[in-house]
Amino acid sequence: MKKIIKTAKVFLSTYYAYMLEYRAELFLWLLSSSLPFIMMGIWIEAATQGEFPLDQLQFSRYFLAVFIVRSVTPIWVIFDFETAVVEGQLSLKLLQPIDPVWHHIAGHISERFARGIFLLGLVLLFFVLYPQAFWVPNLGNFLLFLILVLMAFVLRFLIQYTLAMCMFWTERATAIEELFQLPYIFLSGITAPLEVFPELVLKIVFWTPFPYLVHFPASVLVGFPVDITRGLLVLLVWSAIFFGLNRWLWRLGLKQYSGMGA
């Protein structure tokens, strides 16, 4: 156990120092996640001209929560993995007595700490510009939100890392990620709260992983009524499916990778 803790400290401290070298880029990456604020303006304006399940205040709080969730759960492992395979870096990591995935996990966790101060600053700026939207979530919702956003991060990581396994058979796994982005953007609640979707669509969408990557934790933080039990079960089931699929593709892919002379 001491060896594991020591190794984890070394990984996290190393990648944290690496991320700090790119703190200006981290701020720009955070700004690139500002799509929810653009959609907030559109839906607030729409709420003044029509009838929707949410009012202007609820729209503003919801999209702030979406921005927070997206800022905590960005994943880029598929891009790193593609580079590692193409440039032969994966071969060197396979020589180490540790699964290469821990390099990616340490990098993602360290990046969250590095961008944390920027995220806090933007949230405070939001409340300065929109003081009427300020609210304090109750303790139960906030603690549940922390658990859900962690589970959403794990599921999003598993999905993208599983897609990255395609690099063992193709040259562009990122192209598959770009296809995944289409349903992710529209069905996860980034462009619109799922409450405005037709009921028939919701019955189908809520059994896919997409709503639980953004909409579910964001709704809990804001205090919208959600089915907690079903949400947790769906998150766990999809996480188990992608974990099993990932490990199977990893073992199968390594045989293909070594067979290519790597």
Phi, psi and omega in degrees: 000318179298323180294321180295316180296317180297318179296319179297318179298318180296314180299310185293317180293322180294311181289331176295315177298323178295318180293325180296334177295338183244035184296328176295319178293325178301319179296319179292322177297321179295319178295330180292348178267018186277007178307319178303326179291325176295315179293329178300314179299320180295315183286328175296318178295320179295325181293337179279346185242359180205181181256124180226161179298339182244149175265182184299318181295318179294322177298315182296318180291321181297313183289334171294317178297321177298317178299318180296314180298314180296328180285337180268337188244026177289140181232136178224019185300328182295327179288318177295319182293320178299316178297319182298321181287314183296319184267001177081008180292331180298325180300319179292321181290331178291341178282344180279150182279045181204144180298131181303340181299332182290335173297315181292319180297315179298321179295319180292316180295317180297323180296327178297318179293322182292325182269355185304317182294324178293319179297316179299319180297318180290325177294317177296321178296322178300315182289334174292320181282328180232069183298332181292342181273356183294136175206160178242110179295148179292159187301319181298314179296321182292317179294320177295322178300316179300319179293316183292321181291329174292317178294323177295320177298316181297314180296316180297321179295316181296320180297310184290323179292327176292317176297327180295335179298340178297343179298341178287344183235352182218168182265347185224084175287335181295336177295325178291322177297323179295325175292322179296329183297331182299301177293330180298315182295318188270334185255354181268355180094012181284316183272338180198143173300139183293347178297338181270357180281154174299149184299321180297319178296319181297323180300327179277313186298323185290353174259002174263166181283345190299312183298335186273355177276334182222303188300316184299303178296324179296319180294322178295318180297320181283333180103017177288149177290125179221158178274094185298314184298311180297320181299316179295318180296316180296319178300315181292319181295312180294324177296318179295320180297312182288330177294313179297316179296322180296313181294325179293314179293326179297312180294319179293320182291324179297325177294319178293319182294313179292329179292340180274001177091015180285000000 
